[in-house]
């Protein structure tokens, strides 16, 4: 019998060692299962002093477990084992009758156990078990029910997705006689569930290939539930490529997510009131070519810049010839092709005095006025935002008057040809929040050159 036991144990050991190298089946995380088992039962008990120190013959047990696997780490089961053995030596039963060696002595082992593993779903899953139950042997030998706690360890080897091989060692401690028995068993376990198929996510965006409507998304890009990169402004260009986020809904964009600008004037089509502006032409915020004299003819086409306001002009921006009351055509104003030099004078804070560095600029403009006596000019005065608005208005007038005074007193320009406008701080051309911006805004300039 011992040789048979060794042979069985060696066979089991070979199975345990070889199968893991050939198997790669994963099993479900949860489900009911059934597990038949066969094995060896060793009794280390004197059975209440009845001179039955061991059982001989072939002490086998045949077991069946029913359980439920809660998750990949924990399972609970109820188990029943039928123990078939023989008395190893002569014994007297509870009625005083002598029984010789070899008499049958059957038993039962029933228990409720918990099983713990790091991962039951793996193809090879070591586990621990512990629980409580009872051992019940043939009462004719005076051995009745015994309360027993048990603990052990085992190995579960997946054969298929639902079928696995189980082998293990279990120890039983009986409170009645303070003895320890143990079993060595091997069996099969079948779980009534199938493992969930792992969903492949090739681009690693957290959305499986089956559900991914945007495969091959670059690594690290945030995606929506469909696996597509986020596009907050819904312009068709994902956030990670969009150089113009928050584009208004419905606006056509280029490949960078920026509103289309067909005429390249830096005013997008959806804001451009003058599409198809020629390349390189300065435009206003509406995308229309500048028209400084507001005569309806843009600067780049205007052959008569500086036309007085409300003057009727032709397609070239020049005043139209009007007929006199006699029917004769009146002579049109003289057209001066030469453009006036720009006049720009900057002032110190809270000052209206003109610094020497600007005298050359004033002189150049004065010579233009001397050359063309029919020209009239407006001199604008400006201030930064330092100080009260009313004060700045007066200060800007002083600055414009200071320039006019030089034109009149030094260069002999008639004061009737010069008009002064004081804007105060109302017309800045730079940011008043910065020192350089305020310096630029403290200025006097020429405007509205009238021929």
Buried (B, 14 or more C-beta within 10 A) or exposed (E): EEEEBEEBBEEBEEBBEEBBEEBEBBBBBBBEBBBEBEBBBBBBBBBBEBEBEBBBBEBBBBBBBEBBBBEBBBBBBBBBBEBBBBBBBEBBBEEEEEBEEEBEBEBBBBBEBBBEBEBBBBBBBEBEBBBEBBBBBBEBBBBBBBEBBBBBEBBBBBBEBBBBBBBBBBBBBBEBBEBBBBBBBBBEBBBEBEBEEEEEBEBEBEBBEEEBEBEEBEEEBEBEEEBBBEBEBEBEBBBEEBEBEEBEEEBEBBEEBBBEBEBEBEBBBBEBEBEEBEEEBEBEEEBBBEBBBEBEBBBEEBEBBBBBEEBEBBEEBBBEEEEEEEEEEEEEBEEBEEEBBEBBBBBEEEEBEBEEEBBEBBBEBBEBBEEBEEBBBBBBBBBBBBBEEEBBBBBBBBBBBBBBEBBBEEBEBEEEBBBBBBBBBEEBEBEBEEEEBBBBBBBBBBBBBBB
